[in-house]
Amino acid sequence: MDFALSLKDKDSFKLHFLFRRFACKEFSPHPAWPPRDLLGLEAVGLEGAEFYFNVDHGYLEGLVRGCKASLLTQQDYLNLVQCETLEDVKIHLQTTDYGNFLANQTNPLTVSKIDTEMRKKLCREFEYFRNHSLEPLSTFFTYMTCSYMIDNVILLMNGALQKKPVKEILAKCHPLGRFTEMEAVNIAETPSDLFKAVLVETPLAPFFQDCMSENTLDELNIELLRNKLYKSYLEAFYKFCKNHGDVTAEIMCPILEFEADRRAFIITLNSFGTELSKDDRETLYPTFVICKIFDNLFGMSI
């Protein structure tokens, strides 16, 4: 029997080997197998990170593609336009990938109930993705939740300031921003107390470096704390995406730049008529964005 393989046969063997390697982790007894020279990777110029991408991230990529395929179609939206009651909406959504997510809801059906169940569905899917992710994807997912955590902390602090029950405020918190120590937020009287007693073990801890003070947490200082936290968060997220490079930087950096611009406008407009000076405002703007329109509108630059 002739064991010599033609070039075409060798290519087929390589592709078959790659498929087996990517399709089943148990196929390889060691992460260094198969050796690069066996598959001729040096010759074709494949990088190791690209070659083993499916081992770490292939499953999640497949799920993402599946989620994309399950998005509502143009016809679905046209059908929703024809709905006259919330029951009609429920019946139509049952024919989509949303399925029976409203099955446990009792009548009468309300907008808030639908919104709550949709958020629960989103959070279940998000947590599933995060629980099955590896670095650096898991860190990316954590960054995605930090903005919700900041908003939840500020919401709880404002609620405590207004003497509202903690349970009532917790019900309004976004589920993607929940963390174990949330209920203890109302015991903090200063940013330093908040950090030491509540947030030191959370992903928000690194963003408090520029927020530490002994100022009493009144309404103004709480809002300043929110903006300082967002500034540190956006700068850290931007740096993470920029350092990662490739498509992550290409897609995420413009999104974060837009968000930084948006917050800069909001901060500036809301500061008019307050004791906040131009210099104080400028300390709240993320440093990675240069919004030239501020030169013309407000006689200042970021």
Backbone as numpy.savetxt, mean C-alpha at the origin, in Angstrom:
# Nx Ny Nz CAx CAy CAz Cx Cy Cz
22.04 -46.14 -29.37 21.20 -44.95 -29.37 22.08 -43.70 -29.37
21.70 -42.74 -30.20 22.49 -41.51 -30.31 22.02 -40.53 -29.24
22.93 -40.24 -28.27 22.58 -39.33 -27.20 22.91 -37.88 -27.53
23.45 -37.65 -28.70 23.79 -36.28 -29.09 22.50 -35.50 -29.33
22.46 -34.25 -28.82 21.28 -33.41 -28.97 21.56 -32.29 -29.96
20.62 -32.07 -30.84 20.76 -30.93 -31.73 20.56 -29.65 -30.92
20.86 -28.48 -31.51 20.69 -27.19 -30.83 19.22 -27.00 -30.45
18.32 -27.36 -31.35 16.90 -27.22 -31.07 16.49 -28.11 -29.90
17.03 -29.36 -29.88 16.71 -30.28 -28.79 17.23 -29.74 -27.46
18.43 -29.13 -27.48 19.00 -28.58 -26.25 18.14 -27.42 -25.72
17.68 -26.59 -26.64 16.82 -25.48 -26.23 15.52 -25.99 -25.62
14.96 -27.05 -26.23 13.73 -27.63 -25.70 13.97 -28.21 -24.30
15.14 -28.84 -24.15 15.49 -29.41 -22.84 15.59 -28.31 -21.78
16.23 -27.20 -22.16 16.39 -26.09 -21.22 15.02 -25.52 -20.81
14.17 -25.30 -21.79 12.86 -24.75 -21.50 12.05 -25.68 -20.62
12.13 -26.99 -20.93 11.42 -27.97 -20.12 11.94 -27.97 -18.69
13.28 -27.86 -18.56 13.90 -27.86 -17.24 13.48 -26.61 -16.46
13.45 -25.47 -17.15 13.04 -24.21 -16.52 11.60 -24.30 -16.04
10.75 -24.86 -16.89 9.34 -24.99 -16.53 9.18 -25.84 -15.28
9.86 -26.95 -15.24 9.78 -27.83 -14.08 10.30 -27.14 -12.84
11.39 -26.38 -13.02 12.01 -25.70 -11.87 11.09 -24.62 -11.31
10.41 -23.88 -12.20 9.56 -22.80 -11.77 8.20 -23.30 -11.28
7.72 -24.37 -11.86 6.38 -24.85 -11.55 6.31 -25.54 -10.19
7.42 -26.07 -9.72 7.39 -26.83 -8.46 8.67 -26.60 -7.69
8.58 -25.93 -6.53 9.78 -25.66 -5.74 10.43 -26.96 -5.26
9.60 -27.99 -4.99 10.15 -29.24 -4.48 11.03 -29.94 -5.50
10.97 -29.50 -6.76 11.75 -30.16 -7.80 13.24 -29.98 -7.55
13.63 -28.82 -7.02 15.05 -28.55 -6.81 15.44 -28.90 -5.38
16.43 -29.77 -5.17 16.87 -30.11 -3.82 17.69 -29.00 -3.19
18.14 -28.04 -3.97 18.99 -26.97 -3.46 18.79 -25.74 -4.32
18.75 -24.53 -3.71 18.48 -23.32 -4.50 19.53 -23.05 -5.56
20.71 -23.64 -5.43 21.76 -23.42 -6.42 21.62 -24.35 -7.62
20.65 -25.24 -7.58 20.43 -26.19 -8.67 19.25 -25.72 -9.51
19.28 -25.76 -10.82 20.35 -26.29 -11.66 21.49 -25.30 -11.82
22.71 -25.80 -12.01 23.86 -24.91 -12.19 23.72 -24.08 -13.45
24.27 -22.86 -13.42 24.14 -21.95 -14.54 24.74 -22.52 -15.81
25.87 -23.24 -15.69 26.52 -23.73 -16.91 25.71 -24.82 -17.59
24.89 -25.58 -16.80 24.07 -26.63 -17.39 23.05 -26.05 -18.35
22.45 -24.92 -17.95 21.41 -24.33 -18.78 21.95 -23.29 -19.74
23.25 -23.02 -19.67 23.82 -22.04 -20.58 23.37 -20.63 -20.30
23.11 -20.28 -19.02 22.61 -18.97 -18.69 23.62 -17.88 -18.99
24.93 -18.21 -18.81 25.94 -17.21 -19.09 25.91 -16.81 -20.56
25.61 -17.79 -21.41 25.62 -17.52 -22.85 24.46 -16.63 -23.26
23.30 -16.84 -22.64 22.13 -16.06 -23.04 21.98 -14.79 -22.23
22.82 -14.62 -21.19 22.84 -13.37 -20.46 21.71 -13.19 -19.46
21.12 -14.29 -18.98 20.05 -14.17 -17.99 20.64 -13.88 -16.62
20.05 -12.93 -15.91 20.48 -12.63 -14.56 19.82 -13.61 -13.59
20.52 -13.89 -12.49 19.99 -14.82 -11.51 18.66 -14.39 -10.93
18.52 -13.08 -10.66 17.28 -12.57 -10.07 16.11 -12.79 -11.01
16.33 -12.60 -12.31 15.27 -12.81 -13.29 14.98 -14.30 -13.45
16.05 -15.09 -13.42 15.89 -16.52 -13.63 15.04 -17.16 -12.54
15.23 -16.71 -11.28 14.51 -17.29 -10.16 13.29 -16.46 -9.72
12.86 -15.53 -10.56 11.74 -14.66 -10.19 10.50 -15.47 -9.82
10.16 -16.46 -10.63 8.93 -17.22 -10.41 8.96 -18.04 -9.13
10.16 -18.38 -8.66 10.26 -19.15 -7.43 9.70 -18.35 -6.26
10.05 -17.06 -6.20 9.64 -16.22 -5.08 8.34 -15.47 -5.33
8.11 -15.06 -6.57 7.01 -14.14 -6.84 6.03 -14.64 -7.91
6.30 -15.78 -8.50 5.44 -16.26 -9.60 4.01 -16.51 -9.17
3.82 -17.05 -7.96 2.46 -17.35 -7.48 1.66 -16.06 -7.35
2.26 -15.04 -6.72 1.54 -13.78 -6.53 1.30 -13.08 -7.87
2.25 -13.19 -8.78 2.04 -12.57 -10.09 0.83 -13.21 -10.79
0.71 -14.51 -10.66 -0.44 -15.19 -11.23 -1.75 -14.72 -10.61
-1.73 -14.51 -9.28 -2.93 -14.00 -8.60 -3.28 -12.60 -9.07
-2.25 -11.75 -9.25 -2.51 -10.39 -9.70 -3.14 -10.40 -11.08
-2.62 -11.25 -11.96 -3.21 -11.35 -13.30 -4.65 -11.85 -13.22
-4.91 -12.74 -12.28 -6.28 -13.22 -12.09 -7.19 -12.11 -11.59
-6.67 -11.28 -10.66 -7.46 -10.15 -10.15 -7.78 -9.16 -11.26
-6.80 -8.95 -12.14 -7.03 -8.03 -13.25 -8.15 -8.55 -14.15
-8.14 -9.86 -14.36 -9.17 -10.46 -15.21 -10.56 -10.40 -14.56
-10.60 -10.23 -13.24 -11.89 -10.23 -12.54 -12.47 -8.84 -12.37
-11.80 -7.81 -12.88 -12.34 -6.45 -12.78 -13.65 -6.34 -13.55
-14.52 -5.47 -13.07 -15.80 -5.28 -13.75 -15.57 -4.79 -15.17
-16.37 -5.31 -16.08 -16.25 -4.94 -17.49 -17.14 -3.74 -17.80
-17.00 -3.24 -19.02 -17.84 -2.13 -19.45 -19.31 -2.53 -19.42
-19.59 -3.78 -19.80 -20.96 -4.27 -19.78 -21.50 -4.33 -18.35
-20.65 -4.70 -17.39 -21.06 -4.73 -15.99 -21.49 -3.33 -15.53
-20.70 -2.33 -15.92 -21.05 -0.96 -15.52 -22.35 -0.50 -16.18
-22.54 -0.90 -17.42 -23.80 -0.56 -18.10 -24.98 -1.19 -17.39
-24.80 -2.42 -16.93 -25.87 -3.10 -16.19 -26.14 -2.42 -14.84
-25.07 -1.97 -14.19 -25.24 -1.28 -12.90 -25.99 0.03 -13.07
-25.77 0.68 -14.21 -26.49 1.94 -14.47 -27.99 1.69 -14.52
-28.38 0.52 -14.97 -29.80 0.20 -15.11 -30.45 -0.20 -13.79
-29.64 -0.43 -12.76 -30.19 -0.85 -11.47 -30.98 0.30 -10.84
-32.12 -0.05 -10.25 -32.99 0.96 -9.62 -33.00 0.86 -8.10
-32.56 -0.26 -7.56 -32.52 -0.43 -6.11 -31.20 -1.09 -5.71
-30.89 -1.07 -4.43 -29.68 -1.73 -3.95 -29.78 -3.24 -4.10
-30.97 -3.77 -4.06 -31.15 -5.21 -4.28 -30.77 -5.57 -5.71
-31.12 -4.69 -6.66 -30.71 -4.92 -8.05 -29.19 -4.94 -8.17
-28.52 -4.03 -7.46 -27.06 -3.98 -7.46 -26.49 -5.28 -6.90
-27.07 -5.73 -5.79 -26.62 -6.97 -5.15 -26.76 -8.16 -6.10
-27.91 -8.25 -6.77 -28.16 -9.37 -7.68 -27.17 -9.37 -8.83
-26.89 -8.17 -9.38 -25.95 -8.12 -10.50 -24.53 -8.47 -10.04
-24.11 -7.96 -8.90 -22.76 -8.23 -8.42 -22.54 -9.71 -8.16
-23.61 -10.43 -7.86 -23.49 -11.87 -7.64 -23.07 -12.61 -8.91
-23.31 -12.00 -10.07 -22.93 -12.64 -11.33 -21.49 -12.32 -11.72
-20.80 -11.48 -10.91 -19.42 -11.12 -11.18 -18.51 -11.84 -10.19
-17.23 -11.50 -10.19 -16.29 -12.11 -9.26 -16.52 -11.69 -7.82
-17.37 -10.68 -7.61 -17.71 -10.33 -6.24 -18.50 -11.44 -5.57
-19.23 -12.20 -6.37 -19.94 -13.37 -5.85 -20.95 -13.03 -4.78
-21.03 -13.88 -3.74 -22.03 -13.73 -2.69 -21.47 -13.01 -1.47
-20.70 -11.95 -1.69 -20.08 -11.28 -0.55 -21.11 -10.55 0.32
-22.34 -10.38 -0.19 -23.40 -9.74 0.59 -24.42 -10.76 1.10
-24.09 -12.03 1.01 -25.05 -13.07 1.36 -25.49 -13.01 2.82
-24.60 -12.60 3.71 -24.92 -12.58 5.15 -25.55 -11.28 5.61
-25.79 -10.36 4.68 -26.37 -9.07 5.05 -27.90 -9.18 5.07
-28.47 -8.76 6.18 -29.93 -8.80 6.31 -30.55 -7.53 5.74
-31.79 -7.62 5.35 -32.54 -6.47 4.86 -32.91 -5.54 6.02
-33.01 -4.24 5.79 -32.81 -3.60 4.49 -31.33 -3.39 4.18
-30.98 -3.55 2.92 -29.62 -3.35 2.46 -29.35 -1.86 2.36
-28.20 -1.41 2.87 -27.85 0.01 2.82 -26.50 0.20 2.13
-26.23 1.43 1.74 -24.96 1.76 1.09 -23.79 1.48 2.04
-23.95 1.83 3.31 -22.88 1.63 4.28 -22.55 0.15 4.46
-23.57 -0.72 4.40 -23.33 -2.16 4.51 -22.54 -2.67 3.31
-22.91 -2.21 2.12 -22.19 -2.62 0.92 -20.74 -2.14 0.98
-20.56 -0.89 1.40 -19.21 -0.32 1.52 -18.37 -1.12 2.51
-18.97 -1.46 3.65 -18.25 -2.22 4.68 -17.82 -3.59 4.16
-18.73 -4.29 3.49 -18.41 -5.63 2.99 -17.38 -5.59 1.87
-17.44 -4.55 1.03 -16.44 -4.41 -0.02 -15.05 -4.16 0.57
-14.99 -3.35 1.63 -13.70 -3.10 2.29 -13.16 -4.38 2.92
-14.05 -5.15 3.53 -13.61 -6.42 4.13 -13.04 -7.35 3.07
-13.70 -7.40 1.92 -13.22 -8.25 0.83 -11.86 -7.78 0.34
-11.72 -6.46 0.18 -10.44 -5.90 -0.25 -9.34 -6.23 0.76
-9.63 -6.07 2.04 -8.63 -6.30 3.07 -8.23 -7.77 3.15
-9.19 -8.67 2.99 -8.87 -10.10 2.99 -7.91 -10.44 1.86
-8.19 -9.89 0.69 -7.32 -10.17 -0.46 -5.94 -9.54 -0.27
-5.92 -8.31 0.26 -4.64 -7.63 0.49 -3.79 -8.41 1.50
-4.41 -8.83 2.61 -3.67 -9.56 3.64 -3.17 -10.90 3.10
-3.94 -11.52 2.23 -3.51 -12.79 1.63 -2.25 -12.56 0.79
-2.26 -11.49 0.00 -1.09 -11.16 -0.80 0.11 -10.88 0.11
-0.09 -10.07 1.14 1.03 -9.70 2.01 1.58 -10.90 2.76
0.70 -11.79 3.21 1.15 -12.96 3.96 1.95 -13.94 3.10
1.76 -13.89 1.79 2.48 -14.79 0.89 3.63 -14.10 0.16
3.95 -12.89 0.57 5.00 -12.14 -0.12 6.35 -12.30 0.58
7.41 -12.10 -0.19 8.78 -12.09 0.33 9.36 -10.71 0.12
10.50 -10.45 0.74 11.17 -9.17 0.54 11.65 -9.05 -0.91
11.65 -7.84 -1.48 11.24 -6.57 -0.89 9.74 -6.27 -1.02
8.99 -7.23 -1.58 7.56 -7.01 -1.80 6.81 -6.82 -0.49
7.19 -7.58 0.55 6.48 -7.46 1.83 6.67 -6.07 2.43
7.86 -5.48 2.27 8.09 -4.11 2.74 7.24 -3.12 1.95
7.11 -3.35 0.65 6.27 -2.50 -0.18 4.83 -2.53 0.31
4.33 -3.71 0.64 2.97 -3.83 1.17 2.82 -3.08 2.49
3.84 -3.15 3.34 3.80 -2.44 4.61 3.72 -0.93 4.39
4.51 -0.43 3.44 4.44 1.00 3.12 3.04 1.39 2.66
2.38 0.50 1.94 1.03 0.81 1.46 0.04 1.00 2.61
0.26 0.31 3.71 -0.68 0.41 4.84 -0.37 1.59 5.76
0.84 2.17 5.66 1.24 3.20 6.63 0.36 4.45 6.56
-0.07 4.84 5.37 -0.91 6.03 5.27 -2.23 5.83 6.01
-2.79 4.61 5.93 -4.03 4.31 6.65 -3.78 4.30 8.16
-2.61 3.82 8.57 -2.27 3.81 9.99 -2.17 5.23 10.53
-1.54 6.12 9.76 -1.42 7.52 10.17 -2.80 8.14 10.34
-3.66 7.94 9.36 -5.01 8.50 9.42 -5.79 7.94 10.62
-5.61 6.65 10.90 -6.30 6.05 12.04 -5.82 6.64 13.36
-4.51 6.83 13.49 -3.95 7.40 14.72 -4.50 8.81 14.94
-4.50 9.63 13.89 -4.99 11.00 14.01 -6.48 11.01 14.33
-7.23 10.09 13.70 -8.67 10.01 13.97 -8.93 9.67 15.44
-8.17 8.73 15.99 -8.33 8.35 17.39 -7.94 9.49 18.33
-6.89 10.21 17.96 -6.44 11.32 18.80 -7.48 12.44 18.81
-8.03 12.75 17.65 -9.08 13.78 17.60 -10.32 13.32 18.36
-10.63 12.03 18.27 -11.77 11.49 19.02 -11.56 11.59 20.52
-10.33 11.30 20.97 -10.02 11.41 22.40 -10.11 12.86 22.86
-9.67 13.78 21.98 -9.73 15.21 22.31 -11.17 15.68 22.49
-12.07 15.08 21.72 -13.49 15.44 21.79 -14.28 14.55 22.75
-13.56 13.72 23.50 -14.16 12.86 24.53 -15.15 11.85 23.94
-14.89 11.38 22.74 -15.76 10.38 22.13 -15.33 8.98 22.55
-16.27 8.03 22.66 -15.92 6.65 23.04 -14.95 6.02 22.03
-13.98 5.28 22.55 -12.97 4.67 21.68 -13.62 3.70 20.69
-14.59 2.92 21.15 -15.24 1.94 20.27 -15.92 2.62 19.09
-16.50 3.78 19.34 -17.17 4.52 18.26 -16.16 4.98 17.21
-14.98 5.41 17.65 -13.94 5.86 16.72 -13.31 4.68 16.00
-13.09 3.57 16.71 -12.48 2.39 16.09 -13.33 1.88 14.93
-14.64 2.02 15.05 -15.53 1.56 13.98 -15.33 2.37 12.69
-14.81 3.60 12.83 -14.60 4.45 11.67 -13.20 4.32 11.08
-12.33 3.59 11.75 -10.95 3.43 11.28 -10.90 2.51 10.07
-9.98 2.82 9.16 -9.83 1.98 7.96 -9.17 0.66 8.35
-9.73 -0.46 7.91 -9.19 -1.77 8.32 -7.76 -2.02 7.87
-7.30 -1.41 6.79 -5.92 -1.63 6.35 -4.92 -0.93 7.27
-5.41 -0.01 8.11 -4.51 0.70 9.01 -4.64 0.29 10.46
-5.22 -0.86 10.71 -5.39 -1.31 12.10 -4.09 -1.93 12.64
-3.86 -1.72 13.93 -2.75 -2.37 14.61 -3.13 -2.57 16.07
-2.41 -3.46 16.75 -2.81 -3.93 18.07 -2.93 -2.82 19.10
-2.01 -1.84 19.05 -1.94 -0.82 20.10 -2.89 0.36 19.88
-3.77 0.28 18.90 -4.60 1.43 18.53 -5.42 1.98 19.69
-5.99 1.10 20.50 -6.91 1.54 21.55 -6.21 2.35 22.63
-4.88 2.25 22.69 -4.14 2.98 23.73 -3.75 4.38 23.30
-4.11 4.78 22.08 -3.72 6.10 21.57 -4.27 7.21 22.45
-5.45 7.02 23.02 -6.10 8.11 23.77 -5.40 8.44 25.09
-4.42 7.63 25.53 -3.73 7.93 26.79 -2.58 8.90 26.59
-2.19 9.14 25.34 -1.04 10.01 25.06 -1.44 11.48 25.14
-0.61 12.26 25.81 -0.85 13.70 25.92 0.12 14.52 25.09
1.27 13.94 24.72 2.26 14.62 23.88 2.74 13.65 22.82
3.36 14.15 21.72 3.92 13.24 20.71 4.92 12.25 21.29
5.69 12.68 22.28 6.67 11.77 22.90 5.95 10.63 23.62
4.88 10.97 24.33 4.08 9.92 25.00 3.51 8.95 23.97
3.01 9.50 22.89 2.40 8.69 21.84 3.40 7.69 21.28
4.62 8.15 21.05 5.66 7.28 20.50 6.06 6.19 21.50
6.36 6.60 22.73 6.89 5.67 23.72 5.86 4.63 24.15
4.61 5.05 24.28 3.59 4.16 24.83 2.84 3.35 23.78
2.79 3.85 22.54 1.90 3.24 21.55 2.63 2.79 20.29
3.39 3.69 19.65 3.84 3.47 18.29 5.25 2.93 18.15
5.96 2.74 19.25 7.37 2.35 19.16 7.55 0.99 18.48
6.55 0.12 18.58 6.65 -1.23 17.99 5.90 -1.35 16.67
5.46 -0.24 16.10 4.68 -0.29 14.86 5.53 0.20 13.69
5.08 -0.02 12.45 5.81 0.48 11.28 5.91 2.01 11.23
5.13 2.71 12.05 5.17 4.18 12.04 6.34 4.73 12.86
6.99 3.90 13.64 8.05 4.37 14.54 9.13 5.18 13.82
9.65 4.73 12.67 10.72 5.51 12.01 10.29 6.91 11.59
8.99 7.13 11.40 8.52 8.43 10.92 8.37 9.46 12.05
8.61 9.03 13.29 8.44 9.93 14.42 9.72 10.69 14.78
10.79 10.46 14.06 12.06 11.10 14.40 11.97 12.62 14.37
11.19 13.16 13.43 11.05 14.61 13.31 9.80 15.14 14.01
9.12 14.28 14.75 7.85 14.67 15.35 7.90 14.72 16.88
9.05 14.35 17.46 9.15 14.27 18.90 9.11 15.66 19.53
8.17 15.87 20.43 8.08 17.13 21.15 7.26 16.91 22.41
7.29 17.91 23.28 6.52 17.86 24.52 5.29 18.75 24.45
4.96 19.21 23.24 3.78 20.07 23.08 2.50 19.29 23.35
1.55 19.94 24.01 0.26 19.31 24.27 -0.45 19.04 22.95
-1.10 17.88 22.87 -1.75 17.48 21.62 -3.13 18.13 21.53
-3.16 19.42 21.19 -4.42 20.07 20.90 -4.75 19.89 19.42
-5.84 20.49 18.97 -6.29 20.27 17.59 -5.25 20.70 16.56
-4.60 21.85 16.78 -3.60 22.33 15.83 -2.38 21.43 15.80
-1.89 21.06 16.99 -0.69 20.22 17.05 -0.94 18.82 16.50
-2.15 18.32 16.63 -2.49 17.02 16.06 -2.42 17.08 14.54
-2.92 18.18 13.96 -2.88 18.32 12.51 -1.45 18.50 12.02
-0.63 19.24 12.77 0.79 19.37 12.42 1.48 18.02 12.50
1.11 17.22 13.50 1.69 15.88 13.65 1.34 15.02 12.45
0.09 15.11 11.98 -0.31 14.35 10.79 0.57 14.71 9.59
0.75 16.00 9.35 1.53 16.44 8.19 3.00 16.07 8.30
3.55 16.11 9.50 4.95 15.71 9.69 5.12 14.21 9.46
4.16 13.44 9.95 4.22 11.99 9.74 4.11 11.66 8.26
3.19 12.33 7.55 3.02 12.08 6.13 4.28 12.48 5.35
4.91 13.57 5.76 6.14 13.98 5.09 7.21 12.90 5.22
7.45 12.43 6.44 8.46 11.39 6.67 8.09 10.10 5.95
6.81 9.76 5.97 6.35 8.53 5.31 6.55 8.60 3.80
6.13 9.69 3.17 6.27 9.82 1.72 7.73 9.84 1.30
8.59 10.49 2.07 10.01 10.53 1.75 10.63 9.14 1.85
10.25 8.38 2.88 10.79 7.03 3.05 10.30 6.10 1.94
9.01 6.19 1.60 8.44 5.35 0.55 9.07 5.69 -0.80
9.26 6.99 -1.05 9.87 7.43 -2.31 11.30 6.92 -2.42
12.06 7.01 -1.33 13.45 6.53 -1.32 13.50 5.03 -1.57
12.57 4.29 -0.95 12.51 2.84 -1.14 12.28 2.49 -2.61
11.30 3.14 -3.23 10.99 2.86 -4.63 12.12 3.30 -5.55
12.72 4.45 -5.26 13.81 4.97 -6.08 15.00 4.03 -6.03
15.34 3.55 -4.84 16.48 2.65 -4.69 16.22 1.30 -5.35
14.97 0.88 -5.36 14.65 -0.40 -5.99 14.81 -0.32 -7.50
14.50 0.86 -8.06 14.69 1.09 -9.49 13.73 0.32 -10.36
14.10 0.20 -11.64 13.36 -0.56 -12.62 11.90 -0.06 -12.69
10.96 -0.97 -12.93 9.57 -0.60 -13.14 8.95 -0.03 -11.86
9.41 -0.50 -10.71 8.88 0.01 -9.44 9.08 1.52 -9.35
10.29 1.98 -9.62 10.58 3.41 -9.59 9.84 4.14 -10.70
9.78 3.53 -11.87 9.13 4.16 -13.02 7.65 4.43 -12.76
6.98 3.51 -12.08 5.55 3.65 -11.83 5.27 4.41 -10.54
5.96 4.03 -9.46 5.61 4.54 -8.14 6.10 5.96 -7.88
7.27 6.33 -8.39 7.81 7.66 -8.08 6.89 8.78 -8.58
6.38 8.73 -9.81 5.43 9.77 -10.22 4.15 9.79 -9.37
3.69 8.62 -8.93 2.50 8.57 -8.08 2.77 9.27 -6.75
3.93 8.98 -6.16 4.27 9.60 -4.88 4.56 11.09 -5.04
5.12 11.48 -6.17 5.35 12.90 -6.44 4.02 13.64 -6.54
3.05 13.03 -7.18 1.72 13.63 -7.28 1.10 13.78 -5.89
1.20 12.73 -5.07 0.64 12.79 -3.73 1.32 13.87 -2.90
2.65 14.02 -3.05 3.37 15.06 -2.32 2.93 16.45 -2.77
2.75 16.63 -4.08 2.24 17.91 -4.60 0.85 18.20 -4.04
0.00 17.19 -4.04 -1.37 17.36 -3.56 -1.37 17.80 -2.10
-0.56 17.16 -1.28 -0.51 17.50 0.14 0.09 18.90 0.33
1.05 19.28 -0.51 1.63 20.61 -0.41 0.59 21.69 -0.67
-0.25 21.47 -1.66 -1.34 22.41 -1.95 -2.31 22.50 -0.77
-2.71 21.34 -0.24 -3.67 21.32 0.86 -3.11 22.04 2.08
-1.85 21.75 2.41 -1.21 22.38 3.57 -1.18 23.90 3.39
-0.79 24.34 2.19 -0.68 25.78 1.94 -2.03 26.47 2.04
-3.04 25.91 1.39 -4.36 26.53 1.39 -4.98 26.54 2.79
-4.80 25.46 3.53 -5.38 25.39 4.87 -4.64 26.26 5.89
-3.41 26.68 5.54 -2.63 27.48 6.49 -2.96 28.96 6.41
-3.66 29.39 5.36 -4.01 30.80 5.25 -4.92 31.21 6.42
-4.60 32.33 7.02 -5.41 32.81 8.14 -5.07 32.17 9.46
-3.99 31.36 9.50 -3.55 30.75 10.75 -2.22 31.35 11.17
-1.72 30.92 12.33 -0.44 31.43 12.82 0.75 30.72 12.18
0.50 29.81 11.27 1.58 29.07 10.61 2.28 29.98 9.61
3.60 30.12 9.75 4.37 30.98 8.86 4.78 30.22 7.60
5.35 30.97 6.63 5.82 30.33 5.40 6.92 29.33 5.70
7.81 29.69 6.61 8.89 28.77 6.97 8.35 27.52 7.64
7.33 27.68 8.48 6.71 26.52 9.12 6.06 25.61 8.08
5.39 26.24 7.12 4.75 25.45 6.05 5.79 24.66 5.28
6.88 25.30 4.97 7.90 24.65 4.14 8.47 23.41 4.80
8.51 23.39 6.13 9.03 22.21 6.84 8.08 21.03 6.74
6.84 21.27 6.31 5.86 20.19 6.20 5.81 19.58 4.80
6.50 20.20 3.84 6.48 19.69 2.47 7.52 18.59 2.28
7.17 17.49 1.64 8.17 16.47 1.31 9.29 17.07 0.48
10.52 16.70 0.78 11.69 17.35 0.16 12.01 16.83 -1.24
11.40 15.72 -1.66 11.79 15.14 -2.94 11.02 15.74 -4.12
10.12 16.68 -3.85 9.32 17.26 -4.93 9.62 18.75 -5.03
9.79 19.23 -6.25 9.94 20.66 -6.51 8.72 21.10 -7.30
7.81 21.74 -6.62 6.57 22.17 -7.27 6.74 23.63 -7.69
7.14 23.88 -8.92 7.49 25.23 -9.38 6.30 26.18 -9.37
5.08 25.63 -9.39 3.92 26.51 -9.43 3.82 27.36 -8.17
4.45 26.88 -7.06 4.42 27.65 -5.83 5.17 28.97 -5.97
6.19 29.01 -6.82 6.93 30.25 -7.04 6.00 31.34 -7.56
5.08 30.95 -8.46 4.19 31.93 -9.08 2.99 32.26 -8.20
2.46 31.21 -7.52 1.23 31.41 -6.75 1.48 32.08 -5.41
2.55 31.63 -4.71 2.72 32.05 -3.33 4.07 32.71 -3.07
4.87 32.91 -4.11 6.15 33.58 -3.94 7.12 32.76 -3.12
7.04 31.41 -3.21 7.94 30.55 -2.48 8.17 29.28 -3.27
9.17 28.54 -2.89 9.46 27.26 -3.55 9.62 26.18 -2.51
9.37 24.96 -2.95 9.50 23.83 -2.03 10.95 23.36 -2.05
